[in-house]
Amino acid sequence: MEVNVAAQEVKKFGVGRGFNDVELGLRLRYEIRRQFAPYIGVFWTRLLGDTVDLARREGSQVDTLAFVVGVVRLRY
């Protein structure tokens, strides 16, 4: 879970004052070997507060659902 907060509004970057967004995510990782671990995941982001108003004026979405796939390669 991640929450972003801004002390001031910055319209140039589409950031409103206060709570900007919340992101919830989940990843599943399987270690094939200790140094090699592929993963899949999903995360949902929702804009909040003044940032929602700025996004709507620009015609942007306020909710986003995304999927991720990757590999973690650790070196020891």
Secondary structure, 3 states (H helix, E strand, C coil): CEEEEECCCEHHHCECCEEEEEEEEEEEECCCECCEEEEEEEEEEEECHHHHHHHHHHCCCCEEEEEEEEEEECCC
